[in-house]
Amino acid sequence: MLRGLLTTFKSLFEKPVTIQYPEQRRPVWERYRGRHELKRYENGLEKCIGCALCAAACPADAIFVEAAENTDEERYSPGERYASTYEINLLRCIYCGFCEDACPTEAIVLEKYYELSFTDRESAIYTKEQLLVKVPEGGKPTPQVTRPGEFTRSVPEMKDPID
């Protein structure tokens, strides 16, 4: 009994290991993969071109992409198409990062958000509006009206999917 009391008194003066979670947040590792984000270009256009390579690469079948055609009167992305519907079911997602690797425009990125709790199954399905980042300063919201060929000047080159 004395040995147990001695152990208790020793640990009384040690620094606590736990943190007070809502007030203090532990920084995540550099390579941590959390909730997804759909990125934009500096001019406000969406990077996602609706190619659905992320959905094809997803081993858990957690991503649904439906593409639509861009027009000069209603432009969402610099490509011919854009993702009119983009959904990720976070209950099915295994956070492997294959979607991030498959994307030729680097539109989908697994960010550092780890506070994911759902009260029902429908709230676990994140839509395009929830995943899209805010329009950068100096950019215009989508859809944009453009002249033919105007949108390609301010958008960087897309990477080759084979690289």
N, C-alpha and C positions, 0 to 999 in steps of 0.2 A: 504494500500500500504506500509506503514511503517512496519507493522508486517511482510510482505513478505520479505522486504529488511533486516530486523533483522534476520530472519531465514537464508537467504542467507549468511550474514556475519558471523553467528555462524558456519555454515558448512564449511566456507572457511578455518578455522583453525583446523578442525578435520582431523585425520589421514584417508587417503583414504582406502576404503574397497577392491577395485579391485586390481588385480595384472597385471603386464605386461606379458601376457601369453608366447609368444615365448621365451623371455629372462628369465623369472622366471616361475618355474613350482611348482605347489602346490603338496605337498606329498599326496599320496593316503592312504586310510585307510588300516589297516592290513588285513582285510577280503575282500578287494576290488576284484572283479572278472573282469578281462579284457580279452585281447586276449589269446587264447590257445597256449600252447607249448607242443611239444612231447619231452620227456626227454630221456636221454641215461644213460647207466651204465658207470662206471669209465673206463672200458676197451674199450669203444666206441660202444658197441652193443646197438641197440635200445631197449627200454623197451617194446614197443608195440609188442604184439604177434599176432595181427590180429584177435582177438576173436570177435570183433564187438559188445561187450556188451555196449560200449559207444553209438553206433548208436541205439541200441535197447532201451536204457534208455532215449534218447533224445526226449522230448515231441514235439519239433518243427521240427523233422526230418531234422536236419541241417547237420548231419554227414553221410558220405558215406565211408565204409571200404571194401576193397577187399583184401582177404588173398591169400598168395601163400606159397608153401612149402620151408623150409630151406633145404639146403644141406651142406655137410661138405666143399665143394669147394666154396660155395657162401652162407655165413651165415650173416643174418642181425640182428637176435634176438636170445636169448638163447632158445626159445621154438621150437616146431616143425614147427610152421608157423610164418610168419611176415606179416605186412601190406604192400602189394605191392602198393596199392592205398589208400590214406587217404586224404579226403577232408572235409573241414568245410565251409559251406555257412554262412558267418557272417551276411548276411542280414536276415536270418531266425533264427539265434541263439538268444536265450533270456537270455543267461548268467546265467542259473539257477544252474550250477555246478553238474547236475546229471551225466554227462559224467565222471567227476572227481571221483565221488563217486562210480560209477559202475566199474571202471577200476581195475582189480585184480593186476596189476603190477605197478600202480601209474604212468602210462606213460603219460597220458594227464593231464595237470595242467593249470588252469586259472591263468595267471600271471597278472602283474600290468600295461601292455601296454594299454593305452587308446586313443592314437592318431590313430584313424581308420577313414579314409575318402576314398571314392571310387568315381571314375569318371564314371565307368560303372559297370554293374552287374557282369561281368566276373572277375573283379579285386577283388570282394568281396569273391570269392571262394578261400580259402587258401589251397594249396596243401601240401603234406607231406614234400617236400623240404623246403617250407617256414616255416613250423611249427617246424621242427626238430632243436634242439639246436646244437651248434657246438660240435665237438668232444672234450672231455676233454683232458687236458694235460696228456700225457702219454698213451692215448688211441689210437686205430687205427680206421681209417674210415671204414665204411661198404661199400660193402660186405667184409667179412673177410674169409680167408681160415683157417679152423680148423681141427684138428684131431678128430676122434670120441670121445666124452666125454670130450674134453678139455674145451669147453666153459662154463661148469657148475661150474668149480672151482672158478672163479672170480666173479660170479654173486650171489648176496644175495638171500635168500629165498623169494619166492613170497608170498604175503599175501593171506589168505583164503578169497574168495569172500563173504562168509557168515558172516564174522566178521564185 
